[in-house]
Amino acid sequence: MIRLPDATGALREYRPRAEPAVFAPADAPLASRVVYSAAHVVADPFADVTPDDPAAVDWERTLAFRRHLWRQGLGVAEAMDTAQRGMGLDWAGAAELIRRSGAEAKAEGGLIACGVGTDQLTGPATLPEVRAAYEEQLAVVEETGARPILMASRALAAAASGPEDYPAVYGELLRQAARPVILHWLGPMFDPALTGYWGSTDLDAATETFLEIIAAHPEKVDGVKVSLLDAGREVALRRRLPAGVRCYTGDDFHYPELIAGDEQGYSDALLGIFDPLGPLAAHAVRTLDAGDPAGFRAVLDPTVALSRHLFRAPTRYYKTGVVFLAWLAGHQEHFTMVGGLQSARSLPHLARAYELADGLGLFPDPELARTRMTQLLALHGVTQ
């Protein structure tokens, strides 16, 4: 038994699992859906840095985690917000991450797509400066051979005077792109600076601008990644996409139903929650590949409670739970994050994340996870 604190500060007993869950062997590529895991970065715990300094990354462990995801059959969505892009990882660090992961993907034969943003801009910018920043990052990603993901830009949200500025900027980028890209719509619950993206706080009006951009360049859009935590809106959007343009769900609250789909279509996936859920997520999709949609839901539905917990408001701090679970699972030897964000969630929050993940059988070594959870509790003054 282990004593865990709840939200009131009271301690209660929890009995951890003795054995991990057993998942389908990763003996074939995923077939029925394209699935990317937005992967976290592993901080260097021995670097003498402060949250104000450039991020110090443990490259060996960071790349090892990507190999772990590729071994499951998952793609890696690199240098996205799960990697603390704009929350500890600056453009110089992101560019290095993109180059290293791109080379690793070639060596491993792994699927990879990389974030293209404007985070090298450090102050107010004009629209031409925003476009130039996007172009610089697009060139870095294309040099690696990875698929670009055009991320939502804080600088563009600040510089745009109306919805007409978005087709102007994105249209030029799409004309330049050497291969089809993924367009990323990240809602303000993930980043408040993106409020009013696509030129309006009215989501219906914003959707029309978004679809206008896609309709003007369908051959340059592989898909759209939607992170609005609104399943109905995502379904309505994907039904209006041009033929051949995928909808990658970024909805960490409703992903099982969106990936399963309906008689009119389905969503592929590009999800931060598939970082800690990697083997289980791949197992679920292989169940779907075998023609068993009910079995797919039976595997994936129980994970939603963990995802909703990790992504609860303020949603942007979900990365803390993701890295915490990677530590408990043995993917890294410490619970340290770039920017010091290991402090962004409370002990009761982390204790509940441990309990939910353990209940799902996510930890390859449940005893290691229990030991590390006990160490964290002791650090906070909880004795067993």
N, C-alpha and C positions, 0 to 999 in steps of 0.2 A: 504494500500500500504506500501511497504517497499523499502528503497533505498539500492541497492546492488552495490558494486564496480566491474567493469570489469577488464580485464587484462591490460588495459591502465591506470587504476586508476580513470577513470570517474565513476560517480554514475548514475544509472538508476533506474527507478521505476519498481517494480515487485508486482503483486497482488497474494498473496498466495491462495491456495485452502481453501475453507471453511469446506470441509468434506473429510475424508480419503476415499481411495478406499475400496470396499467391496470384500473380498476374500472368496473362498469356505470354509465351516466349516471343521475343521480338525477332521472329524468323522470316518476316516478309515486310515489304514496304506497306504503309497504310494506303488503302485503295479508294475507299468511298468518300473520303474528305481530305482536303488539304489542311494540315494542322501545324500551326506555328506556336511555339512556347516563347513568350517574351522573357528572356533570361536575365537574372541579376548578375552583378559583378561582385567579386570577392575582394574585400579591402585587405591591404597589407597591415596587419596589426602591430608590426614593429616599426612602422614608419613614424618618424618624429614630426607629425603634422597636426594642424588644428583644423577645425571646420572651415576656416577662411582660406586655407591653402589648397592648391590643386590636389585632386584625389590621388592617393597612393593605392595602386591596384596590385593584388597578387595575381600576376598573369598566369602562372602555372595552374592554380586552383580555378581561376575563372575559365580557362580553356578546357580544363578537365570536366567542368560542369556542362559545357556545351557538348563535349563528346558523350557524356552521359545521356543527354537529350537525343542526340543523333542515334545512339544505340537503340533507343526505344522506337525509332522510326519517325520521330517528330522533327519538324523544321525548327530553326532558331530564328526568332525575330530579335535582331541585335541592335544595341544602342537605342533602345526605346525607354519609356519612362520607368519600366521595371529596373533598368540599369541605373536608375537615379539620374537620368539625363535631365539637366537643368536643376537638379536637387543634390548637388555634390560632384557630379561628373561634368566637367566643362567640355568645350568642343575639342581641345587638344587631346584630352583623355578619350573622348568618344571616337575621334579619328584613329587613334592608336588601337582602340578596341575593335573598330571596324576592320582595320588592316590585318590585325592578328587573327580575328575570327574568320575573316574571308579566306586567309591562307589556310587556316585549319579546316575550313569547310571543303576546300579543294582537296586537301590531303585525305580527308575522311569520306568524301563523297556525300557530304551532308547538305541538306536544303537550308538556305540562309537568305534572309531579307534584312536590310539595314535601314535605320532611320536617317532621314535627311531633314535637317531643320535649319534654324537661323540663330542658334544660341551662341555663335561667336560675336554677335552684336551685343554690346554691353550698355547701350543707352538708346535714346530715341533715334529712329531711323526713318529715312524716306522710303517710298515704295521701290525705287531703283536699287537702293542699298539692301532692302529685304530680298529682292530678286537675286542680286549678286551673291548674297550670303547663301541662299538656297543653291545657286549654281556651283559655288565652291564645294559645298558638301555633296552635291549630286556627283560631281566629278570624282571625289574620293571613293564613293560607294561604287560607281561604275567601273573604276579601275580594278576593284577586287572581283568583279564578275557577279556580285550579289544583286538581288532584286532591290531597287530603291523603294523605300516607304516615305512618301512625302508627308511629313508630320505637320500637325497644326503648329503655327508660329505665333508666339507671344508678340513678336515685333510686328508681324502683319496685322494682328488684331488691334494693336495700338496705332499703327500707321494708316489703316484703311479708313476712308471717309464714308464709305457706303458699300453695298453689295457688289457694285460694278468693279471694284478694285480686285476682288478675288479672281474672277475669270481672267482679268488682265495678267495677273502674276502667275496663276497656275497654268493658264493657256500657254504662256511662253515656256514655262518649265516642261510641260508635256510635249511641246513641239521639239524641244531639245533632247528629250530623254532617248537614250539608245535602245531601251527595251521597255515594255510595259511596266508601269509602277503600281504600287498600292497607295491609294489616297486615304489619309487617316483623319477621321473626325473624332477628336477627343473632347468630351464634354467638360463643362466647368466644375463638375464634382471632382474631377481628377486634377484640374488646374484652373483655379478661379480667374487667372489672367486671360483665359480663352473665352470668357463670357462674350456672347454676341458674335461668335465666329460665323463666317460666311455673310457677315454684314447685318445680322439681325438677332435680337434675343427671342424673336418669334420663331420657334423651331420649324413651323410650316414654311415660313418665308425662307429660312436658312436652307431647308431641304431643297427648295426650288433652285436656289443658286448652286448648290452642290450638284444637283442633277444636270443643271445647264452645263457645267464644266465637263462632266462625264460625257454627256451627249455630243459635245463638240469635238471630243477626242477619244471615242470608244476604243480605237485600236491601240491607244497608248495607256489604257487603264486595265491592268490585270484584275484589280478588285478594289473594294473599299473596305476599310476597317472602321467599324462603328462602335464607339464607346460612350453610349448615352444612358446605359442602364434602363432602357425602355424597350421591352421586347416587342410591343405592338408597333412602335415607330420603326424599329429595325425591319420587321416583317413587311410593313408597308413600303419601306424604301427598297428592299431587295426585289420586290415584285415589279418595281419600275426601272430596274437597271437594264441597260442594253444587253442583248444576248451575248454571252461569253464573258461578261464582267461578273466576277465573284463578289459575294458579300462575306467578309470575314468578321464573325462576331467578336467584339471586344467586350461583351456584356458579361461581367463576372457574377451576375445575379441569376441570369436566365439561360445560360449556355446549353444545358442539356436539351431543352425543348427547341432552341434555335438551331442547334446542330442536327438534331433528329429531323426537323423540318416537317412539312406537311405535303399535301397533294400538289401544291403549286411551287415547291422548291424548298431549299434548305440553306443554312449558312455554313461556310467553312469556319475556321477558327484561328484567331491570333490573340492569345490570352495570357495575361500575367499569372492567373491561377494555375495554368498548366506548367509553371515552373515547379512548384511543390508537388503537383499532381502528375508529373510526367509519366511514370510507368502505368499508373492507374488510368490516365487519360488515353494512352496508347492502347491499353487493354480494352477500354470501352469502344474505341473506334474499330479495333479488330473484331469485336463482337458485332458491330454494325456491318463490317465487311463480310461477315459470315451470313448476313441476311437476317439478323435477329435484332430488330429495332427495340423490342421490349427488353431484351437482355441489355442492350446499350443503356437504356434509361435506368434499368435496375442497378447497373454499375455506377453510373455517373450521378444520378439524382441524389444519393446520400452525401455527395461531396459539397452540395450547395450550402449547407449550414456552415461549413468551414470557410468557404469563399465569402459568404455574406459577412462572416465575422471578421475576416482579414480586411475586407474592403469597406467596412462600416466607416461612417464619417468621423473625422475628416479623411476621405477616401485616399488622398494622395500619400498617406502614411502606410498604405498597405505593404510597401516594400519591407518595412520592419518585420512584419510577420513572415514574409517570404524568406528573408535571410535567416531569421530565427529557426524556421523549420529545416532549412538547409543545414544549419549547424547541428540540430538534433538528429538529423538523418545521416550525419557523418560525411557530408560533402565538403565540409570545411572544419577547421580545428578551433574556431573561435566564433563568437557572436559580436563582431565588430563591423561597422558599416562606414563607407565614405561619408564625410560630412557629419559623423557622429550620430547618425539617425537611429542607431540602436536604442536611443533614449526616447524615441517618438511614441512608443506605446507603453502602457502601464504593465506592471507585473500581473494583475488579474487578467488583462487582455491576453498576454502571452501564455499564461497558465491555461486559459480556455482554448487557445489555439493548439497547445500541446495535447489537451484532452481530446479535441475533435480529430486531430490528425492521427493520434494513436488509435482512436476508435475505428478509423478507416483502414488501419494496418499499413500506413504509409512509411513507417520507419523500418528499414531493412534489419536493424538491430534494435529491438525495443528496449533491451537492457541499457544499451548506450544512450538512447534517448532519455530514459528514466534517470540515469546517472547525471546527464548534463542538465536536465530539468532540476534535479535536486541541488546541483551546484549553483544554478542561478537563484534558486529559492534561498539557499544559505547566504549568498551574497547580499540578499535583501533582508536577512535576519529571520528567515523561516527555518526552524529546525524540524527535523523529522523524528 
